[in-house]
């Protein structure tokens, strides 16, 4: 599996966890998931 695929999997897991009624202190799982999704999307540009 490529690095881009792994980043997308992490983003999906974080977004699913953000939808659950779990309380986290100081960190938003949805925002972290969105950041991983953006990183995965931009990965080919960053590594080229």
HUCORMO-V677786 format. One record per residue. N is the residue number from 1. PSI is psi in degrees with one decimal (none if undefined). D_LAST is the distance of its C-alpha to the last C-alpha in whole Angstrom. Layout:
BEGIN
N;PSI;D_LAST + N;PSI;D_LAST
END
This chain:
BEGIN
1;138.7;18 + 2;166.0;15 + 3;-38.7;13 + 4;-40.1;13 + 5;-41.1;16 + 6;-41.4;18 + 7;-38.8;17 + 8;-39.7;18 + 9;-43.8;22 + 10;-42.0;22 + 11;-42.2;22 + 12;-43.6;24 + 13;-43.5;27 + 14;-38.8;27 + 15;-34.7;28 + 16;-42.0;30 + 17;-33.1;32 + 18;-27.0;32 + 19;-18.3;34 + 20;154.9;36 + 21;63.5;39 + 22;132.9;38 + 23;131.3;38 + 24;143.8;36 + 25;124.6;36 + 26;-8.4;34 + 27;135.0;31 + 28;117.9;30 + 29;-32.9;29 + 30;-41.8;28 + 31;-38.9;26 + 32;-39.9;24 + 33;-40.2;23 + 34;-36.3;22 + 35;-40.4;20 + 36;-37.8;18 + 37;-40.9;18 + 38;-39.1;16 + 39;-42.1;14 + 40;-38.7;13 + 41;-38.9;13 + 42;-2.1;10 + 43;-44.2;8 + 44;-33.0;6 + 45;-38.4;5 + 46;-31.3;6 + 47;-3.8;4 + 48;none;0
END
